[in-house]
Amino acid sequence: MTETPASRLALVTGASRGLGFALASALGAAGWHVLAVARTVGGLEELDDRIGSSGGSATLAPMNVTDTAAMEHLAGSIGARWGGLGLWVHTAIQAAPLAPAGSLDVKEMDKSIATNLRAPATLIPLLEPLLRAAKGTALFLDDPRGGEKFFGAYGATKAAQIALARSWQAEAAKIGPRVLIETPRPMATATRARFFPGEDRTILADIHDEAARLLSRVLTSA
């Protein structure tokens, strides 16, 4: 079997559910080899079945993005096997329960910082040379909840993640890699259901439709 070129290798961090699952599925169906990272083994196996049924291929990596040693091993393995990375889609997120700022749970805040800020801060230096080697693209997904009431832990750490991504985007504008930041439409995900349990979900976007929309923007602007 011919090895996938680095330019057609897509790393999806947070691939086992929600929009990450849908984006990984769409990439696999479009002929990318998907390196799928998530903590949930069952979700990864479901993703593998879906990609396989569409004629695509995937490599499953059941890892926690907050485990620095695991992420170092992952990046080293990508470099050794493929020599570069065509696309990194970062969807891993910690969605802390809504709470007033005066009642934030410190443990939930620490988990939010670890996943939403420290993990991408760890991954960017590890993946930047791989993305440059393949003239690749990194995609971050904004959710502008910062400053909204009760969204202290999630909103603040997600805003910090996007601020980091914008800095990287500006720094890499001339030398690469290409860094994109997109804002998905409201979707019928489990995360959103925890935030808005009484919401009418029939008016929300389908995750697979939204994945197709986002990827059309990412891939056609390459």
DRENPA-3360 file (N, C-alpha, C; in nm, 2 decimals, always signed):
BEGIN
1 = MTETPASR = +0.08/-0.12/+0.00/+0.00/+0.00/+0.00/+0.09/+0.13/+0.00 ~ +0.06/+0.22/-0.09/+0.14/+0.34/-0.10/+0.11/+0.43/+0.02 ~ +0.22/+0.48/+0.08/+0.22/+0.57/+0.19/+0.15/+0.70/+0.16 ~ +0.06/+0.75/+0.24/+0.00/+0.88/+0.22/+0.10/+0.99/+0.22 ~ +0.10/+1.08/+0.12/+0.19/+1.19/+0.13/+0.16/+1.29/+0.24 ~ +0.26/+1.35/+0.30/+0.23/+1.44/+0.41/+0.13/+1.55/+0.38 ~ +0.12/+1.59/+0.25/+0.03/+1.70/+0.22/-0.12/+1.65/+0.22 ~ -0.14/+1.52/+0.24/-0.28/+1.46/+0.25/-0.30/+1.40/+0.38;
9 = LALVTGAS = -0.22/+1.43/+0.48/-0.24/+1.38/+0.61/-0.31/+1.49/+0.70 ~ -0.42/+1.46/+0.76/-0.49/+1.55/+0.85/-0.49/+1.50/+0.99 ~ -0.44/+1.58/+1.08/-0.45/+1.55/+1.22/-0.57/+1.62/+1.28 ~ -0.66/+1.55/+1.34/-0.78/+1.61/+1.41/-0.77/+1.58/+1.56 ~ -0.75/+1.68/+1.64/-0.74/+1.67/+1.78/-0.88/+1.70/+1.84 ~ -0.94/+1.60/+1.91/-1.08/+1.61/+1.96/-1.17/+1.55/+1.85 ~ -1.13/+1.43/+1.80/-1.20/+1.37/+1.68/-1.31/+1.27/+1.72 ~ -1.34/+1.25/+1.84/-1.43/+1.14/+1.87/-1.58/+1.18/+1.89;
17 = RGLGFALA = -1.61/+1.31/+1.88/-1.75/+1.35/+1.90/-1.77/+1.49/+1.84 ~ -1.89/+1.52/+1.82/-1.93/+1.66/+1.78/-1.87/+1.70/+1.65 ~ -1.83/+1.83/+1.64/-1.78/+1.88/+1.51/-1.65/+1.82/+1.48 ~ -1.56/+1.78/+1.57/-1.44/+1.71/+1.54/-1.46/+1.58/+1.47 ~ -1.56/+1.51/+1.52/-1.60/+1.38/+1.45/-1.65/+1.40/+1.31 ~ -1.73/+1.51/+1.29/-1.78/+1.54/+1.16/-1.68/+1.58/+1.07 ~ -1.58/+1.67/+1.11/-1.47/+1.71/+1.03/-1.38/+1.60/+0.99 ~ -1.35/+1.51/+1.08/-1.27/+1.40/+1.05/-1.33/+1.31/+0.95;
25 = SALGAAGW = -1.46/+1.28/+0.97/-1.54/+1.20/+0.88/-1.53/+1.26/+0.74 ~ -1.56/+1.39/+0.73/-1.56/+1.45/+0.59/-1.42/+1.45/+0.53 ~ -1.32/+1.47/+0.61/-1.18/+1.46/+0.55/-1.15/+1.32/+0.50 ~ -1.19/+1.22/+0.58/-1.16/+1.09/+0.53/-1.24/+1.05/+0.40 ~ -1.36/+1.10/+0.39/-1.44/+1.08/+0.27/-1.38/+1.15/+0.15 ~ -1.31/+1.26/+0.18/-1.25/+1.34/+0.07/-1.11/+1.29/+0.03 ~ -1.07/+1.18/+0.09/-0.94/+1.13/+0.05/-0.82/+1.16/+0.13 ~ -0.84/+1.23/+0.24/-0.73/+1.25/+0.34/-0.71/+1.13/+0.43;
33 = HVLAVART = -0.59/+1.11/+0.47/-0.57/+1.01/+0.57/-0.58/+1.08/+0.70 ~ -0.67/+1.04/+0.79/-0.70/+1.11/+0.91/-0.63/+1.05/+1.03 ~ -0.55/+1.13/+1.10/-0.49/+1.09/+1.22/-0.58/+1.14/+1.33 ~ -0.66/+1.06/+1.40/-0.76/+1.10/+1.49/-0.72/+1.08/+1.63 ~ -0.72/+1.19/+1.70/-0.68/+1.20/+1.84/-0.80/+1.23/+1.93 ~ -0.82/+1.15/+2.04/-0.92/+1.18/+2.14/-0.90/+1.08/+2.25 ~ -0.97/+1.11/+2.36/-0.96/+1.02/+2.48/-1.06/+0.91/+2.47 ~ -1.17/+0.93/+2.39/-1.28/+0.83/+2.39/-1.26/+0.72/+2.29;
41 = VGGLEELD = -1.22/+0.60/+2.33/-1.18/+0.50/+2.23/-1.31/+0.46/+2.15 ~ -1.42/+0.45/+2.22/-1.54/+0.41/+2.14/-1.58/+0.50/+2.03 ~ -1.56/+0.63/+2.06/-1.59/+0.73/+1.96/-1.49/+0.72/+1.84 ~ -1.37/+0.70/+1.87/-1.27/+0.68/+1.77/-1.30/+0.56/+1.68 ~ -1.34/+0.45/+1.74/-1.37/+0.33/+1.67/-1.49/+0.35/+1.58 ~ -1.59/+0.43/+1.63/-1.70/+0.46/+1.54/-1.66/+0.55/+1.43 ~ -1.57/+0.64/+1.45/-1.52/+0.73/+1.35/-1.44/+0.64/+1.24 ~ -1.36/+0.55/+1.29/-1.29/+0.46/+1.19/-1.38/+0.38/+1.10;
49 = DRIGSSGG = -1.49/+0.33/+1.16/-1.59/+0.26/+1.08/-1.66/+0.35/+0.98 ~ -1.69/+0.47/+1.02/-1.75/+0.57/+0.93/-1.66/+0.61/+0.81 ~ -1.53/+0.64/+0.85/-1.44/+0.67/+0.74/-1.41/+0.55/+0.65 ~ -1.40/+0.43/+0.71/-1.38/+0.31/+0.63/-1.49/+0.29/+0.53 ~ -1.62/+0.31/+0.58/-1.73/+0.29/+0.49/-1.74/+0.38/+0.37 ~ -1.67/+0.50/+0.39/-1.67/+0.60/+0.28/-1.55/+0.57/+0.18 ~ -1.47/+0.47/+0.21/-1.35/+0.44/+0.13/-1.23/+0.51/+0.18 ~ -1.23/+0.58/+0.29/-1.12/+0.65/+0.34/-1.04/+0.57/+0.44;
57 = SATLAPMN = -0.93/+0.63/+0.50/-0.85/+0.56/+0.59/-0.81/+0.65/+0.71 ~ -0.79/+0.59/+0.82/-0.76/+0.66/+0.94/-0.66/+0.59/+1.03 ~ -0.59/+0.66/+1.11/-0.50/+0.61/+1.22/-0.56/+0.66/+1.35 ~ -0.59/+0.57/+1.44/-0.65/+0.61/+1.57/-0.54/+0.63/+1.67 ~ -0.55/+0.74/+1.74/-0.45/+0.77/+1.85/-0.53/+0.81/+1.98 ~ -0.56/+0.71/+2.06/-0.64/+0.74/+2.18/-0.54/+0.80/+2.29 ~ -0.54/+0.94/+2.28/-0.45/+1.01/+2.37/-0.52/+1.13/+2.43 ~ -0.47/+1.18/+2.54/-0.52/+1.30/+2.60/-0.43/+1.42/+2.55;
65 = VTDTAAME = -0.49/+1.52/+2.50/-0.41/+1.64/+2.45/-0.34/+1.71/+2.56 ~ -0.38/+1.69/+2.68/-0.32/+1.75/+2.80/-0.19/+1.68/+2.84 ~ -0.17/+1.56/+2.79/-0.05/+1.48/+2.82/+0.07/+1.52/+2.73 ~ +0.15/+1.61/+2.79/+0.26/+1.66/+2.71/+0.35/+1.55/+2.65 ~ +0.38/+1.45/+2.72/+0.47/+1.35/+2.67/+0.40/+1.27/+2.56 ~ +0.27/+1.25/+2.57/+0.20/+1.18/+2.46/+0.20/+1.27/+2.33 ~ +0.18/+1.40/+2.35/+0.18/+1.49/+2.23/+0.32/+1.50/+2.17 ~ +0.43/+1.50/+2.25/+0.56/+1.49/+2.20/+0.59/+1.37/+2.12;
73 = HLAGSIGA = +0.54/+1.25/+2.17/+0.55/+1.13/+2.10/+0.47/+1.13/+1.97 ~ +0.35/+1.19/+1.97/+0.27/+1.20/+1.85/+0.34/+1.28/+1.74 ~ +0.39/+1.39/+1.78/+0.46/+1.48/+1.68/+0.58/+1.41/+1.62 ~ +0.66/+1.34/+1.71/+0.77/+1.27/+1.67/+0.74/+1.16/+1.57 ~ +0.63/+1.09/+1.60/+0.58/+0.98/+1.51/+0.54/+1.03/+1.38 ~ +0.47/+1.15/+1.37/+0.43/+1.20/+1.25/+0.55/+1.24/+1.16 ~ +0.65/+1.30/+1.23/+0.77/+1.34/+1.16/+0.85/+1.22/+1.10 ~ +0.86/+1.11/+1.18/+0.93/+1.00/+1.14/+0.86/+0.92/+1.03;
81 = RWGGLGLW = +0.73/+0.91/+1.03/+0.66/+0.84/+0.93/+0.62/+0.92/+0.81 ~ +0.58/+1.04/+0.83/+0.53/+1.12/+0.71/+0.62/+1.24/+0.67 ~ +0.70/+1.28/+0.77/+0.79/+1.39/+0.74/+0.72/+1.53/+0.74 ~ +0.59/+1.54/+0.76/+0.52/+1.66/+0.76/+0.37/+1.64/+0.78 ~ +0.30/+1.75/+0.78/+0.16/+1.74/+0.81/+0.08/+1.84/+0.73 ~ -0.02/+1.79/+0.65/-0.09/+1.88/+0.56/-0.20/+1.97/+0.63 ~ -0.26/+1.92/+0.73/-0.37/+1.99/+0.80/-0.38/+1.95/+0.94 ~ -0.39/+2.05/+1.03/-0.42/+2.02/+1.17/-0.55/+2.09/+1.20;
89 = VHTAIQAA = -0.65/+2.02/+1.25/-0.78/+2.07/+1.29/-0.79/+2.05/+1.44 ~ -0.80/+2.16/+1.51/-0.80/+2.15/+1.66/-0.94/+2.18/+1.71 ~ -1.01/+2.07/+1.76/-1.14/+2.08/+1.81/-1.15/+2.04/+1.96 ~ -1.04/+1.99/+2.02/-1.05/+1.94/+2.16/-1.09/+2.06/+2.25 ~ -1.18/+2.03/+2.34/-1.23/+2.14/+2.42/-1.28/+2.08/+2.56 ~ -1.26/+2.16/+2.66/-1.32/+2.13/+2.79/-1.43/+2.23/+2.82 ~ -1.55/+2.18/+2.83/-1.67/+2.27/+2.84/-1.71/+2.26/+2.99 ~ -1.65/+2.35/+3.07/-1.69/+2.35/+3.21/-1.83/+2.39/+3.23;
97 = PLAPAGSL = -1.90/+2.34/+3.34/-2.04/+2.38/+3.37/-2.05/+2.53/+3.39 ~ -2.16/+2.58/+3.35/-2.19/+2.72/+3.36/-2.20/+2.76/+3.51 ~ -2.13/+2.87/+3.55/-2.14/+2.91/+3.69/-2.10/+3.06/+3.70 ~ -2.15/+3.13/+3.80/-2.11/+3.27/+3.82/-1.97/+3.28/+3.85 ~ -1.90/+3.39/+3.81/-1.76/+3.41/+3.83/-1.73/+3.39/+3.98 ~ -1.82/+3.44/+4.07/-1.79/+3.43/+4.21/-1.81/+3.29/+4.27 ~ -1.85/+3.19/+4.19/-1.87/+3.06/+4.23/-1.79/+2.95/+4.15 ~ -1.69/+3.00/+4.08/-1.62/+2.91/+3.99/-1.55/+2.80/+4.07;
105 = DVKEMDKS = -1.56/+2.68/+4.02/-1.49/+2.56/+4.07/-1.35/+2.56/+4.03 ~ -1.25/+2.57/+4.12/-1.11/+2.58/+4.08/-1.06/+2.46/+4.00 ~ -1.11/+2.34/+4.04/-1.07/+2.22/+3.96/-1.12/+2.23/+3.82 ~ -1.25/+2.28/+3.80/-1.30/+2.29/+3.66/-1.22/+2.40/+3.58 ~ -1.18/+2.50/+3.65/-1.10/+2.61/+3.59/-0.96/+2.55/+3.55 ~ -0.90/+2.47/+3.63/-0.77/+2.41/+3.60/-0.79/+2.32/+3.48 ~ -0.89/+2.24/+3.47/-0.91/+2.15/+3.36/-0.93/+2.23/+3.23 ~ -1.01/+2.34/+3.24/-1.03/+2.42/+3.13/-0.90/+2.49/+3.08;
113 = IATNLRAP = -0.82/+2.53/+3.17/-0.69/+2.59/+3.13/-0.60/+2.48/+3.06 ~ -0.60/+2.36/+3.12/-0.52/+2.26/+3.07/-0.55/+2.22/+2.93 ~ -0.68/+2.20/+2.90/-0.73/+2.16/+2.77/-0.74/+2.27/+2.67 ~ -0.80/+2.38/+2.71/-0.83/+2.49/+2.62/-0.71/+2.58/+2.58 ~ -0.62/+2.59/+2.67/-0.51/+2.68/+2.65/-0.37/+2.61/+2.65 ~ -0.34/+2.54/+2.76/-0.21/+2.48/+2.76/-0.19/+2.37/+2.65 ~ -0.29/+2.29/+2.62/-0.27/+2.19/+2.52/-0.24/+2.25/+2.38 ~ -0.31/+2.35/+2.33/-0.27/+2.41/+2.20/-0.14/+2.48/+2.21;
121 = ATLIPLLE = -0.11/+2.54/+2.33/+0.02/+2.60/+2.35/+0.14/+2.50/+2.34 ~ +0.11/+2.38/+2.38/+0.21/+2.27/+2.37/+0.22/+2.22/+2.22 ~ +0.10/+2.21/+2.16/+0.10/+2.15/+2.03/+0.15/+2.24/+1.92 ~ +0.13/+2.37/+1.93/+0.18/+2.46/+1.82/+0.33/+2.45/+1.80 ~ +0.41/+2.46/+1.90/+0.56/+2.44/+1.87/+0.59/+2.31/+1.82 ~ +0.52/+2.20/+1.86/+0.55/+2.07/+1.81/+0.51/+2.05/+1.67 ~ +0.40/+2.11/+1.63/+0.34/+2.08/+1.49/+0.38/+2.19/+1.39 ~ +0.43/+2.30/+1.43/+0.46/+2.41/+1.34/+0.57/+2.36/+1.23;
129 = PLLRAAKG = +0.68/+2.30/+1.27/+0.77/+2.25/+1.17/+0.72/+2.15/+1.08 ~ +0.63/+2.06/+1.13/+0.56/+1.96/+1.04/+0.47/+2.02/+0.94 ~ +0.39/+2.12/+0.98/+0.31/+2.19/+0.89/+0.38/+2.27/+0.79 ~ +0.49/+2.34/+0.83/+0.57/+2.41/+0.74/+0.63/+2.32/+0.63 ~ +0.68/+2.20/+0.68/+0.74/+2.10/+0.58/+0.64/+2.06/+0.47 ~ +0.52/+2.06/+0.50/+0.42/+2.02/+0.40/+0.34/+2.13/+0.34 ~ +0.38/+2.26/+0.38/+0.30/+2.38/+0.34/+0.16/+2.36/+0.38 ~ +0.14/+2.32/+0.51/+0.01/+2.29/+0.56/-0.06/+2.40/+0.62;
137 = TALFLDDP = -0.18/+2.36/+0.68/-0.27/+2.46/+0.74/-0.32/+2.41/+0.88 ~ -0.33/+2.51/+0.97/-0.39/+2.48/+1.10/-0.52/+2.55/+1.11 ~ -0.62/+2.48/+1.16/-0.76/+2.54/+1.17/-0.80/+2.54/+1.32 ~ -0.84/+2.66/+1.37/-0.89/+2.67/+1.50/-1.04/+2.72/+1.49 ~ -1.12/+2.68/+1.58/-1.26/+2.71/+1.58/-1.30/+2.80/+1.70 ~ -1.34/+2.92/+1.66/-1.38/+3.02/+1.77/-1.52/+3.00/+1.82 ~ -1.54/+3.03/+1.94/-1.67/+3.03/+2.01/-1.67/+3.15/+2.10 ~ -1.71/+3.27/+2.05/-1.69/+3.40/+2.13/-1.78/+3.41/+2.25;
145 = RGGEKFFG = -1.75/+3.33/+2.35/-1.83/+3.34/+2.47/-1.77/+3.42/+2.58 ~ -1.64/+3.47/+2.56/-1.57/+3.54/+2.66/-1.65/+3.67/+2.70 ~ -1.67/+3.68/+2.83/-1.74/+3.80/+2.89/-1.89/+3.78/+2.90 ~ -1.94/+3.66/+2.85/-2.08/+3.64/+2.87/-2.10/+3.59/+3.02 ~ -2.22/+3.62/+3.07/-2.24/+3.57/+3.21/-2.25/+3.42/+3.22 ~ -2.19/+3.37/+3.32/-2.19/+3.23/+3.36/-2.09/+3.15/+3.27 ~ -2.02/+3.21/+3.17/-1.93/+3.14/+3.09/-1.78/+3.17/+3.13 ~ -1.76/+3.20/+3.26/-1.63/+3.24/+3.30/-1.52/+3.14/+3.26;
153 = AYGATKAA = -1.53/+3.02/+3.30/-1.42/+2.92/+3.28/-1.41/+2.89/+3.13 ~ -1.52/+2.85/+3.07/-1.51/+2.82/+2.93/-1.48/+2.94/+2.84 ~ -1.55/+3.05/+2.86/-1.54/+3.17/+2.78/-1.40/+3.22/+2.79 ~ -1.34/+3.23/+2.91/-1.21/+3.29/+2.93/-1.10/+3.21/+2.86 ~ -1.11/+3.08/+2.88/-1.00/+2.99/+2.83/-1.01/+2.97/+2.68 ~ -1.14/+2.97/+2.63/-1.15/+2.96/+2.48/-1.10/+3.09/+2.42 ~ -1.13/+3.20/+2.48/-1.09/+3.33/+2.42/-0.93/+3.34/+2.43 ~ -0.87/+3.28/+2.53/-0.73/+3.28/+2.54/-0.67/+3.19/+2.43;
161 = QIALARSW = -0.73/+3.08/+2.40/-0.69/+2.99/+2.30/-0.69/+3.07/+2.16 ~ -0.80/+3.14/+2.13/-0.81/+3.21/+2.01/-0.71/+3.32/+2.00 ~ -0.68/+3.39/+2.11/-0.58/+3.49/+2.11/-0.45/+3.44/+2.08 ~ -0.41/+3.32/+2.13/-0.29/+3.25/+2.10/-0.28/+3.22/+1.95 ~ -0.40/+3.17/+1.90/-0.40/+3.13/+1.75/-0.38/+3.25/+1.67 ~ -0.44/+3.37/+1.71/-0.43/+3.49/+1.63/-0.28/+3.54/+1.63 ~ -0.22/+3.53/+1.74/-0.08/+3.56/+1.74/+0.00/+3.48/+1.65 ~ -0.02/+3.35/+1.65/+0.05/+3.25/+1.56/+0.02/+3.29/+1.42;
169 = QAEAAKIG = -0.11/+3.32/+1.39/-0.15/+3.35/+1.26/-0.07/+3.47/+1.20 ~ -0.06/+3.58/+1.29/+0.01/+3.70/+1.24/+0.16/+3.67/+1.22 ~ +0.22/+3.59/+1.31/+0.36/+3.56/+1.30/+0.39/+3.47/+1.18 ~ +0.30/+3.39/+1.14/+0.32/+3.29/+1.04/+0.28/+3.34/+0.90 ~ +0.22/+3.46/+0.89/+0.16/+3.51/+0.77/+0.25/+3.50/+0.65 ~ +0.38/+3.53/+0.67/+0.48/+3.53/+0.56/+0.56/+3.41/+0.55 ~ +0.58/+3.34/+0.66/+0.67/+3.22/+0.66/+0.60/+3.09/+0.67 ~ +0.47/+3.09/+0.70/+0.39/+2.97/+0.72/+0.41/+2.91/+0.86;
177 = PRVLIETP = +0.32/+2.82/+0.89/+0.21/+2.76/+0.81/+0.09/+2.86/+0.81 ~ +0.00/+2.82/+0.72/-0.12/+2.90/+0.71/-0.21/+2.87/+0.84 ~ -0.25/+2.97/+0.91/-0.34/+2.95/+1.03/-0.47/+3.01/+1.00 ~ -0.58/+2.94/+1.01/-0.71/+2.98/+0.99/-0.79/+2.98/+1.12 ~ -0.88/+3.07/+1.14/-0.97/+3.08/+1.25/-1.11/+3.10/+1.20 ~ -1.20/+3.00/+1.22/-1.34/+3.01/+1.17/-1.43/+3.00/+1.29 ~ -1.55/+3.06/+1.27/-1.65/+3.05/+1.37/-1.77/+2.97/+1.32 ~ -1.79/+2.85/+1.38/-1.90/+2.76/+1.34/-2.03/+2.82/+1.37;
185 = RPMATATR = -2.13/+2.79/+1.30/-2.27/+2.82/+1.34/-2.31/+2.74/+1.46 ~ -2.41/+2.79/+1.53/-2.47/+2.71/+1.64/-2.51/+2.57/+1.59 ~ -2.46/+2.47/+1.66/-2.49/+2.33/+1.62/-2.55/+2.25/+1.73 ~ -2.62/+2.14/+1.69/-2.69/+2.05/+1.78/-2.59/+1.95/+1.84 ~ -2.50/+2.00/+1.92/-2.40/+1.91/+1.98/-2.43/+1.88/+2.13 ~ -2.36/+1.78/+2.18/-2.38/+1.75/+2.32/-2.33/+1.86/+2.41 ~ -2.22/+1.92/+2.37/-2.17/+2.04/+2.45/-2.27/+2.15/+2.46 ~ -2.33/+2.19/+2.34/-2.43/+2.29/+2.34/-2.55/+2.26/+2.43;
193 = ARFFPGED = -2.59/+2.13/+2.42/-2.70/+2.09/+2.50/-2.68/+2.10/+2.65 ~ -2.55/+2.09/+2.70/-2.52/+2.11/+2.84/-2.53/+2.26/+2.87 ~ -2.49/+2.34/+2.78/-2.50/+2.49/+2.80/-2.64/+2.54/+2.80 ~ -2.72/+2.49/+2.70/-2.86/+2.54/+2.68/-2.96/+2.42/+2.67 ~ -2.98/+2.36/+2.79/-3.06/+2.23/+2.79/-3.21/+2.25/+2.73 ~ -3.26/+2.37/+2.74/-3.40/+2.38/+2.70/-3.42/+2.44/+2.56 ~ -3.31/+2.45/+2.49/-3.31/+2.51/+2.35/-3.38/+2.43/+2.25 ~ -3.44/+2.49/+2.15/-3.51/+2.42/+2.04/-3.39/+2.38/+1.95;
201 = RTILADIH = -3.36/+2.25/+1.94/-3.25/+2.20/+1.86/-3.28/+2.19/+1.71 ~ -3.41/+2.20/+1.68/-3.44/+2.19/+1.54/-3.39/+2.31/+1.46 ~ -3.36/+2.42/+1.52/-3.32/+2.54/+1.45/-3.16/+2.54/+1.44 ~ -3.10/+2.45/+1.50/-2.95/+2.44/+1.50/-2.89/+2.37/+1.38 ~ -2.77/+2.41/+1.34/-2.71/+2.34/+1.22/-2.67/+2.20/+1.26 ~ -2.68/+2.11/+1.15/-2.63/+1.98/+1.16/-2.48/+1.97/+1.16 ~ -2.41/+1.89/+1.24/-2.27/+1.90/+1.25/-2.20/+1.86/+1.12 ~ -2.26/+1.77/+1.05/-2.20/+1.72/+0.92/-2.22/+1.83/+0.81;
209 = DEAARLLS = -2.33/+1.90/+0.81/-2.35/+2.01/+0.72/-2.25/+2.12/+0.75 ~ -2.23/+2.15/+0.88/-2.13/+2.25/+0.92/-1.99/+2.21/+0.89 ~ -1.96/+2.08/+0.91/-1.82/+2.04/+0.87/-1.80/+2.06/+0.72 ~ -1.89/+2.03/+0.64/-1.88/+2.04/+0.50/-1.86/+2.19/+0.46 ~ -1.93/+2.28/+0.53/-1.92/+2.42/+0.50/-1.78/+2.47/+0.54 ~ -1.74/+2.44/+0.66/-1.61/+2.48/+0.70/-1.50/+2.43/+0.62 ~ -1.50/+2.30/+0.58/-1.39/+2.25/+0.50/-1.39/+2.31/+0.36 ~ -1.51/+2.34/+0.31/-1.51/+2.40/+0.18/-1.44/+2.54/+0.18;
217 = RVLTSA = -1.44/+2.61/+0.29/-1.37/+2.73/+0.31/-1.22/+2.71/+0.33 ~ -1.19/+2.61/+0.40/-1.05/+2.58/+0.43/-0.98/+2.53/+0.31 ~ -1.04/+2.43/+0.24/-0.97/+2.37/+0.13/-0.97/+2.45/+0.00 ~ -1.08/+2.52/-0.02/-1.08/+2.60/-0.15/-0.99/+2.73/-0.14 ~ -0.96/+2.77/-0.02/-0.87/+2.89/+0.00/-0.73/+2.85/+0.02 ~ -0.70/+2.72/+0.00/-0.56/+2.68/+0.02/-0.47/+2.73/-0.09;
% end
